[in-house]
Amino acid sequence: MSIVASYDPIKRGIDVLVGGAAFLISLPAQAVIGLLVRRNLGSPVLFRQDRPGKDGRIFRLRKFRTMVDVDEAAGLVTDEERLTPFGAFLRSTSLDELPSLWHVVTGEMSLVGPRPLLVQYLERYSPEQARRHEVRPGLTGLAQISGRNAISWEDKFAKDVEYVDNRSLLLDLRIILATIATVIRRDGISGDGTATMTEFMGSERS
């Protein structure tokens, strides 16, 4: 077992202890946010979508809803049009991610790791980019403290693989502290003025 891989059991223990405590402590806040989502955006309160985890295994991601439904008659079609000010606030503060703490407890996710992206991206990755799935996806990661959604897909995936190759307790602590600072400053929330990243269609880079 490599030095990097030997950290994984320790990392999992930290996820269970810290993730479990954070989930329990956040339950009152989650209840309030859930009521506000219901009032501002309607039902369902939670956004659910299949995402690939470690080794590409699919799990059902849950987080707070931040967009209204598509309504062509009302001109609500694109993500930018559907994202409400309340939803934008939840995203910029990462409060929409609180329900995902449960995925950390169950082992589908980790506190730190590459973000879980769309299932259809699996076949679009280069072999090097696909290495991001060698570890559990995280609530935050090296890419998120390096520009969040304001950097290119290629740079984001390069940071993900860099994390896979260098993961350690010290790196995780640095990422968590930097994430807190990034959220406070609300840096790199979106790219090019859009509500979300543009779809990844594949890359010519290896």
C-alpha positions as protocol buffer text, in pm:
chain_id: "A"
residue {
  index: 1
  type: MET
  ca { x: 0 y: 0 z: 0 }
}
residue {
  index: 2
  type: SER
  ca { x: 136 y: 342 z: -96 }
}
residue {
  index: 3
  type: ILE
  ca { x: 181 y: 620 z: 158 }
}
residue {
  index: 4
  type: VAL
  ca { x: -104 y: 812 z: -7 }
}
residue {
  index: 5
  type: ALA
  ca { x: -339 y: 510 z: -2 }
}
residue {
  index: 6
  type: SER
  ca { x: -251 y: 437 z: 362 }
}
residue {
  index: 7
  type: TYR
  ca { x: -424 y: 764 z: 455 }
}
residue {
  index: 8
  type: ASP
  ca { x: -759 y: 641 z: 320 }
}
residue {
  index: 9
  type: PRO
  ca { x: -870 y: 444 z: 633 }
}
residue {
  index: 10
  type: ILE
  ca { x: -784 y: 745 z: 850 }
}
residue {
  index: 11
  type: LYS
  ca { x: -968 y: 972 z: 609 }
}
residue {
  index: 12
  type: ARG
  ca { x: -1275 y: 748 z: 626 }
}
residue {
  index: 13
  type: GLY
  ca { x: -1272 y: 759 z: 1006 }
}
residue {
  index: 14
  type: ILE
  ca { x: -1255 y: 1138 z: 1000 }
}
residue {
  index: 15
  type: ASP
  ca { x: -1544 y: 1147 z: 753 }
}
residue {
  index: 16
  type: VAL
  ca { x: -1762 y: 937 z: 984 }
}
residue {
  index: 17
  type: LEU
  ca { x: -1680 y: 1134 z: 1299 }
}
residue {
  index: 18
  type: VAL
  ca { x: -1667 y: 1488 z: 1161 }
}
residue {
  index: 19
  type: GLY
  ca { x: -1931 y: 1434 z: 893 }
}
residue {
  index: 20
  type: GLY
  ca { x: -2169 y: 1270 z: 1139 }
}
residue {
  index: 21
  type: ALA
  ca { x: -2124 y: 1545 z: 1397 }
}
residue {
  index: 22
  type: ALA
  ca { x: -2166 y: 1816 z: 1133 }
}
residue {
  index: 23
  type: PHE
  ca { x: -2481 y: 1650 z: 1001 }
}
residue {
  index: 24
  type: LEU
  ca { x: -2639 y: 1631 z: 1347 }
}
residue {
  index: 25
  type: ILE
  ca { x: -2538 y: 1986 z: 1440 }
}
residue {
  index: 26
  type: SER
  ca { x: -2675 y: 2118 z: 1110 }
}
residue {
  index: 27
  type: LEU
  ca { x: -3016 y: 1951 z: 1143 }
}
residue {
  index: 28
  type: PRO
  ca { x: -3189 y: 2259 z: 1295 }
}
residue {
  index: 29
  type: ALA
  ca { x: -3044 y: 2477 z: 1017 }
}
residue {
  index: 30
  type: GLN
  ca { x: -3150 y: 2219 z: 758 }
}
residue {
  index: 31
  type: ALA
  ca { x: -3504 y: 2226 z: 895 }
}
residue {
  index: 32
  type: VAL
  ca { x: -3521 y: 2605 z: 865 }
}
residue {
  index: 33
  type: ILE
  ca { x: -3367 y: 2605 z: 517 }
}
residue {
  index: 34
  type: GLY
  ca { x: -3609 y: 2332 z: 411 }
}
residue {
  index: 35
  type: LEU
  ca { x: -3904 y: 2546 z: 517 }
}
residue {
  index: 36
  type: LEU
  ca { x: -3762 y: 2848 z: 333 }
}
residue {
  index: 37
  type: VAL
  ca { x: -3703 y: 2642 z: 18 }
}
residue {
  index: 38
  type: ARG
  ca { x: -4063 y: 2518 z: 36 }
}
residue {
  index: 39
  type: ARG
  ca { x: -4188 y: 2875 z: 76 }
}
residue {
  index: 40
  type: ASN
  ca { x: -3968 y: 3031 z: -194 }
}
residue {
  index: 41
  type: LEU
  ca { x: -3937 y: 2752 z: -450 }
}
residue {
  index: 42
  type: GLY
  ca { x: -4214 y: 2509 z: -369 }
}
residue {
  index: 43
  type: SER
  ca { x: -4180 y: 2131 z: -373 }
}
residue {
  index: 44
  type: PRO
  ca { x: -3975 y: 1922 z: -385 }
}
residue {
  index: 45
  type: VAL
  ca { x: -3745 y: 2071 z: -124 }
}
residue {
  index: 46
  type: LEU
  ca { x: -3453 y: 1847 z: -216 }
}
residue {
  index: 47
  type: PHE
  ca { x: -3282 y: 1820 z: -552 }
}
residue {
  index: 48
  type: ARG
  ca { x: -3202 y: 1456 z: -635 }
}
residue {
  index: 49
  type: GLN
  ca { x: -2981 y: 1336 z: -917 }
}
residue {
  index: 50
  type: ASP
  ca { x: -2767 y: 1031 z: -994 }
}
residue {
  index: 51
  type: ARG
  ca { x: -2395 y: 1103 z: -971 }
}
residue {
  index: 52
  type: PRO
  ca { x: -2086 y: 880 z: -1011 }
}
residue {
  index: 53
  type: GLY
  ca { x: -1884 y: 815 z: -698 }
}
residue {
  index: 54
  type: LYS
  ca { x: -1567 y: 619 z: -628 }
}
residue {
  index: 55
  type: ASP
  ca { x: -1479 y: 386 z: -916 }
}
residue {
  index: 56
  type: GLY
  ca { x: -1774 y: 530 z: -1108 }
}
residue {
  index: 57
  type: ARG
  ca { x: -2036 y: 371 z: -882 }
}
residue {
  index: 58
  type: ILE
  ca { x: -2364 y: 560 z: -909 }
}
residue {
  index: 59
  type: PHE
  ca { x: -2537 y: 709 z: -605 }
}
residue {
  index: 60
  type: ARG
  ca { x: -2835 y: 939 z: -562 }
}
residue {
  index: 61
  type: LEU
  ca { x: -2709 y: 1286 z: -465 }
}
residue {
  index: 62
  type: ARG
  ca { x: -2933 y: 1499 z: -245 }
}
residue {
  index: 63
  type: LYS
  ca { x: -2904 y: 1870 z: -174 }
}
residue {
  index: 64
  type: PHE
  ca { x: -3140 y: 2163 z: -132 }
}
residue {
  index: 65
  type: ARG
  ca { x: -3319 y: 2282 z: -441 }
}
residue {
  index: 66
  type: THR
  ca { x: -3204 y: 2621 z: -573 }
}
residue {
  index: 67
  type: MET
  ca { x: -3397 y: 2659 z: -900 }
}
residue {
  index: 68
  type: VAL
  ca { x: -3761 y: 2683 z: -1001 }
}
residue {
  index: 69
  type: ASP
  ca { x: -3901 y: 2439 z: -1257 }
}
residue {
  index: 70
  type: VAL
  ca { x: -3867 y: 2502 z: -1629 }
}
residue {
  index: 71
  type: ASP
  ca { x: -4154 y: 2725 z: -1746 }
}
residue {
  index: 72
  type: GLU
  ca { x: -4127 y: 2817 z: -2113 }
}
residue {
  index: 73
  type: ALA
  ca { x: -4436 y: 3039 z: -2099 }
}
residue {
  index: 74
  type: ALA
  ca { x: -4279 y: 3246 z: -1823 }
}
residue {
  index: 75
  type: GLY
  ca { x: -3940 y: 3252 z: -1995 }
}
residue {
  index: 76
  type: LEU
  ca { x: -3779 y: 3030 z: -1732 }
}
residue {
  index: 77
  type: VAL
  ca { x: -3570 y: 2787 z: -1934 }
}
residue {
  index: 78
  type: THR
  ca { x: -3196 y: 2833 z: -1875 }
}
residue {
  index: 79
  type: ASP
  ca { x: -3022 y: 2786 z: -1541 }
}
residue {
  index: 80
  type: GLU
  ca { x: -2965 y: 3162 z: -1518 }
}
residue {
  index: 81
  type: GLU
  ca { x: -3337 y: 3228 z: -1561 }
}
residue {
  index: 82
  type: ARG
  ca { x: -3444 y: 2958 z: -1316 }
}
residue {
  index: 83
  type: LEU
  ca { x: -3196 y: 3043 z: -1039 }
}
residue {
  index: 84
  type: THR
  ca { x: -3373 y: 3264 z: -784 }
}
residue {
  index: 85
  type: PRO
  ca { x: -3199 y: 3518 z: -558 }
}
residue {
  index: 86
  type: PHE
  ca { x: -3270 y: 3287 z: -263 }
}
residue {
  index: 87
  type: GLY
  ca { x: -3126 y: 2992 z: -453 }
}
residue {
  index: 88
  type: ALA
  ca { x: -2820 y: 3196 z: -549 }
}
residue {
  index: 89
  type: PHE
  ca { x: -2766 y: 3278 z: -182 }
}
residue {
  index: 90
  type: LEU
  ca { x: -2783 y: 2909 z: -87 }
}
residue {
  index: 91
  type: ARG
  ca { x: -2529 y: 2826 z: -356 }
}
residue {
  index: 92
  type: SER
  ca { x: -2289 y: 3109 z: -278 }
}
residue {
  index: 93
  type: THR
  ca { x: -2283 y: 3010 z: 90 }
}
residue {
  index: 94
  type: SER
  ca { x: -2284 y: 2635 z: 12 }
}
residue {
  index: 95
  type: LEU
  ca { x: -2584 y: 2590 z: 242 }
}
residue {
  index: 96
  type: ASP
  ca { x: -2751 y: 2391 z: -35 }
}
residue {
  index: 97
  type: GLU
  ca { x: -2490 y: 2120 z: 29 }
}
residue {
  index: 98
  type: LEU
  ca { x: -2589 y: 2051 z: 392 }
}
residue {
  index: 99
  type: PRO
  ca { x: -2806 y: 1744 z: 312 }
}
residue {
  index: 100
  type: SER
  ca { x: -2504 y: 1594 z: 133 }
}
residue {
  index: 101
  type: LEU
  ca { x: -2332 y: 1553 z: 470 }
}
residue {
  index: 102
  type: TRP
  ca { x: -2534 y: 1233 z: 501 }
}
residue {
  index: 103
  type: HIS
  ca { x: -2353 y: 1095 z: 195 }
}
residue {
  index: 104
  type: VAL
  ca { x: -2026 y: 1151 z: 383 }
}
residue {
  index: 105
  type: VAL
  ca { x: -2154 y: 945 z: 676 }
}
residue {
  index: 106
  type: THR
  ca { x: -2271 y: 659 z: 453 }
}
residue {
  index: 107
  type: GLY
  ca { x: -1945 y: 649 z: 258 }
}
residue {
  index: 108
  type: GLU
  ca { x: -2081 y: 762 z: -77 }
}
residue {
  index: 109
  type: MET
  ca { x: -1886 y: 1086 z: -42 }
}
residue {
  index: 110
  type: SER
  ca { x: -1603 y: 1235 z: 161 }
}
residue {
  index: 111
  type: LEU
  ca { x: -1556 y: 1575 z: 320 }
}
residue {
  index: 112
  type: VAL
  ca { x: -1276 y: 1644 z: 71 }
}
residue {
  index: 113
  type: GLY
  ca { x: -1237 y: 1508 z: -281 }
}
residue {
  index: 114
  type: PRO
  ca { x: -1326 y: 1578 z: -644 }
}
residue {
  index: 115
  type: ARG
  ca { x: -1682 y: 1705 z: -679 }
}
residue {
  index: 116
  type: PRO
  ca { x: -1939 y: 1448 z: -804 }
}
residue {
  index: 117
  type: LEU
  ca { x: -2035 y: 1551 z: -1156 }
}
residue {
  index: 118
  type: LEU
  ca { x: -2288 y: 1424 z: -1411 }
}
residue {
  index: 119
  type: VAL
  ca { x: -2309 y: 1057 z: -1507 }
}
residue {
  index: 120
  type: GLN
  ca { x: -2283 y: 1136 z: -1879 }
}
residue {
  index: 121
  type: TYR
  ca { x: -1937 y: 1283 z: -1824 }
}
residue {
  index: 122
  type: LEU
  ca { x: -1794 y: 939 z: -1748 }
}
residue {
  index: 123
  type: GLU
  ca { x: -1754 y: 849 z: -2115 }
}
residue {
  index: 124
  type: ARG
  ca { x: -1613 y: 1193 z: -2199 }
}
residue {
  index: 125
  type: TYR
  ca { x: -1313 y: 1189 z: -1967 }
}
residue {
  index: 126
  type: SER
  ca { x: -965 y: 1118 z: -2092 }
}
residue {
  index: 127
  type: PRO
  ca { x: -796 y: 828 z: -1908 }
}
residue {
  index: 128
  type: GLU
  ca { x: -606 y: 1080 z: -1696 }
}
residue {
  index: 129
  type: GLN
  ca { x: -919 y: 1282 z: -1612 }
}
residue {
  index: 130
  type: ALA
  ca { x: -1105 y: 962 z: -1520 }
}
residue {
  index: 131
  type: ARG
  ca { x: -857 y: 910 z: -1237 }
}
residue {
  index: 132
  type: ARG
  ca { x: -1061 y: 1159 z: -1035 }
}
residue {
  index: 133
  type: HIS
  ca { x: -1286 y: 861 z: -956 }
}
residue {
  index: 134
  type: GLU
  ca { x: -1010 y: 671 z: -779 }
}
residue {
  index: 135
  type: VAL
  ca { x: -1128 y: 835 z: -455 }
}
residue {
  index: 136
  type: ARG
  ca { x: -1465 y: 922 z: -305 }
}
residue {
  index: 137
  type: PRO
  ca { x: -1615 y: 1249 z: -433 }
}
residue {
  index: 138
  type: GLY
  ca { x: -1609 y: 1534 z: -184 }
}
residue {
  index: 139
  type: LEU
  ca { x: -1817 y: 1823 z: -57 }
}
residue {
  index: 140
  type: THR
  ca { x: -1518 y: 2039 z: -147 }
}
residue {
  index: 141
  type: GLY
  ca { x: -1187 y: 1981 z: -316 }
}
residue {
  index: 142
  type: LEU
  ca { x: -865 y: 2124 z: -449 }
}
residue {
  index: 143
  type: ALA
  ca { x: -1041 y: 2255 z: -760 }
}
residue {
  index: 144
  type: GLN
  ca { x: -1298 y: 2440 z: -548 }
}
residue {
  index: 145
  type: ILE
  ca { x: -1033 y: 2640 z: -364 }
}
residue {
  index: 146
  type: SER
  ca { x: -852 y: 2709 z: -692 }
}
residue {
  index: 147
  type: GLY
  ca { x: -1132 y: 2903 z: -857 }
}
residue {
  index: 148
  type: ARG
  ca { x: -1449 y: 2703 z: -795 }
}
residue {
  index: 149
  type: ASN
  ca { x: -1661 y: 2739 z: -1113 }
}
residue {
  index: 150
  type: ALA
  ca { x: -1444 y: 3018 z: -1257 }
}
residue {
  index: 151
  type: ILE
  ca { x: -1172 y: 2787 z: -1394 }
}
residue {
  index: 152
  type: SER
  ca { x: -1187 y: 2566 z: -1703 }
}
residue {
  index: 153
  type: TRP
  ca { x: -1291 y: 2202 z: -1697 }
}
residue {
  index: 154
  type: GLU
  ca { x: -937 y: 2098 z: -1792 }
}
residue {
  index: 155
  type: ASP
  ca { x: -784 y: 2293 z: -1505 }
}
residue {
  index: 156
  type: LYS
  ca { x: -1050 y: 2163 z: -1268 }
}
residue {
  index: 157
  type: PHE
  ca { x: -980 y: 1799 z: -1361 }
}
residue {
  index: 158
  type: ALA
  ca { x: -604 y: 1856 z: -1335 }
}
residue {
  index: 159
  type: LYS
  ca { x: -655 y: 1977 z: -978 }
}
residue {
  index: 160
  type: ASP
  ca { x: -874 y: 1673 z: -906 }
}
residue {
  index: 161
  type: VAL
  ca { x: -602 y: 1433 z: -1020 }
}
residue {
  index: 162
  type: GLU
  ca { x: -342 y: 1634 z: -830 }
}
residue {
  index: 163
  type: TYR
  ca { x: -550 y: 1575 z: -518 }
}
residue {
  index: 164
  type: VAL
  ca { x: -579 y: 1202 z: -589 }
}
residue {
  index: 165
  type: ASP
  ca { x: -200 y: 1175 z: -611 }
}
residue {
  index: 166
  type: ASN
  ca { x: -124 y: 1387 z: -304 }
}
residue {
  index: 167
  type: ARG
  ca { x: -414 y: 1338 z: -62 }
}
residue {
  index: 168
  type: SER
  ca { x: -316 y: 1363 z: 303 }
}
residue {
  index: 169
  type: LEU
  ca { x: -446 y: 1490 z: 633 }
}
residue {
  index: 170
  type: LEU
  ca { x: -255 y: 1817 z: 599 }
}
residue {
  index: 171
  type: LEU
  ca { x: -386 y: 1874 z: 247 }
}
residue {
  index: 172
  type: ASP
  ca { x: -743 y: 1802 z: 358 }
}
residue {
  index: 173
  type: LEU
  ca { x: -711 y: 2048 z: 645 }
}
residue {
  index: 174
  type: ARG
  ca { x: -571 y: 2312 z: 411 }
}
residue {
  index: 175
  type: ILE
  ca { x: -857 y: 2259 z: 165 }
}
residue {
  index: 176
  type: ILE
  ca { x: -1122 y: 2278 z: 437 }
}
residue {
  index: 177
  type: LEU
  ca { x: -979 y: 2602 z: 579 }
}
residue {
  index: 178
  type: ALA
  ca { x: -943 y: 2751 z: 231 }
}
residue {
  index: 179
  type: THR
  ca { x: -1300 y: 2647 z: 149 }
}
residue {
  index: 180
  type: ILE
  ca { x: -1432 y: 2837 z: 448 }
}
residue {
  index: 181
  type: ALA
  ca { x: -1245 y: 3147 z: 332 }
}
residue {
  index: 182
  type: THR
  ca { x: -1368 y: 3099 z: -26 }
}
residue {
  index: 183
  type: VAL
  ca { x: -1730 y: 3069 z: 87 }
}
residue {
  index: 184
  type: ILE
  ca { x: -1699 y: 3381 z: 304 }
}
residue {
  index: 185
  type: ARG
  ca { x: -1556 y: 3577 z: 10 }
}
residue {
  index: 186
  type: ARG
  ca { x: -1793 y: 3400 z: -235 }
}
residue {
  index: 187
  type: ASP
  ca { x: -1510 y: 3360 z: -483 }
}
residue {
  index: 188
  type: GLY
  ca { x: -1552 y: 3179 z: -816 }
}
residue {
  index: 189
  type: ILE
  ca { x: -1919 y: 3095 z: -770 }
}
residue {
  index: 190
  type: SER
  ca { x: -1982 y: 3074 z: -1142 }
}
residue {
  index: 191
  type: GLY
  ca { x: -1789 y: 3098 z: -1463 }
}
residue {
  index: 192
  type: ASP
  ca { x: -1829 y: 3375 z: -1722 }
}
residue {
  index: 193
  type: GLY
  ca { x: -2126 y: 3525 z: -1539 }
}
residue {
  index: 194
  type: THR
  ca { x: -2338 y: 3212 z: -1572 }
}
residue {
  index: 195
  type: ALA
  ca { x: -2533 y: 3038 z: -1297 }
}
residue {
  index: 196
  type: THR
  ca { x: -2356 y: 2707 z: -1350 }
}
residue {
  index: 197
  type: MET
  ca { x: -2058 y: 2567 z: -1539 }
}
residue {
  index: 198
  type: THR
  ca { x: -2114 y: 2503 z: -1908 }
}
residue {
  index: 199
  type: GLU
  ca { x: -2156 y: 2136 z: -1995 }
}
residue {
  index: 200
  type: PHE
  ca { x: -1836 y: 1935 z: -2030 }
}
residue {
  index: 201
  type: MET
  ca { x: -1831 y: 1790 z: -2382 }
}
residue {
  index: 202
  type: GLY
  ca { x: -1491 y: 1625 z: -2367 }
}
residue {
  index: 203
  type: SER
  ca { x: -1136 y: 1743 z: -2400 }
}
residue {
  index: 204
  type: GLU
  ca { x: -856 y: 1694 z: -2650 }
}
residue {
  index: 205
  type: ARG
  ca { x: -605 y: 1697 z: -2367 }
}
residue {
  index: 206
  type: SER
  ca { x: -482 y: 1359 z: -2244 }
}
